[in-house]
Amino acid sequence: MNLLFLCTGNSCRSQMAEGWARTLGGADLQVRSAGIEAHGKNPRAIAVMAEAGVDISDQASTRLTDEMLEWADLVVTVCGHADEHCPALPPGTRKEHWPLEDPARATGSEEAVMKVFRASRDAIRQRVEELLSSQNTENKG
């Protein structure tokens, strides 16, 4: 399966989702992430994923292309903006939406902001696990 995570800037949530899917998915899973725009990677997202043993530092922050949409079997939008601005998908490409809060909007002390990033990381892991489990169930059925 070719899985594409789509976000506004491909800097945070979609990057973490890509990292989790690469780590938790099997050999039959190909994973990419992209943004409606490319904002670069968020250092806090890289840091909290590293705390969980997942290195996303080599992933690229990329802008969505038509080629990516053609490649994908499933597109998962991880924010409302990406969901609203997602181009029309090719026939047969499925879409799922995860309305995740943007941890980059967290305010307060560094400790408070990092707590929000960790909560987002953990929520994304849970969603990725559920998605992969449902895909495995579908493929066996």
C-alpha positions, 0 to 999 in steps of 0.5 A: 500500500502507498500511504500519503500523509497530507498537512498544511506545511509538512513540518509537524503532524504529517512528518510525525505520522510518516515516521510512525508509519515507517516504523510500525508498518510492514515491508508492503507499506510505502509512506510519504508525507507532503504539505499544501505548502512546504514550511520546513521541519519543526525541530520540536517534532524531530526532538519528540520523535527521537525521544520515542526512538524514531528518527525523522530528521532525514525526512524532507518537507515537501510540497504536494504534487500530482505525481504523489496523488497518483502514487497514493492508494490512501491519502490521510489529511491530518489538519482541517486546512489540508482536508479543505484544500486537498485536490481531487483525488484520482479514481480509486484513491481513498481519503481519510481525515484526522482532525489533529490539533497543531502542536506548533501553535502551543504557547507557554514555557518550553516545557509546556510546549514540549508537553503538547508536542509529546501528546500530539506524537502519542495521539498520532502513533495511536491513529497510525497503529489503528490505521495499520491494524484496519488495513491488515484486517481489510487485506486479510478479509 
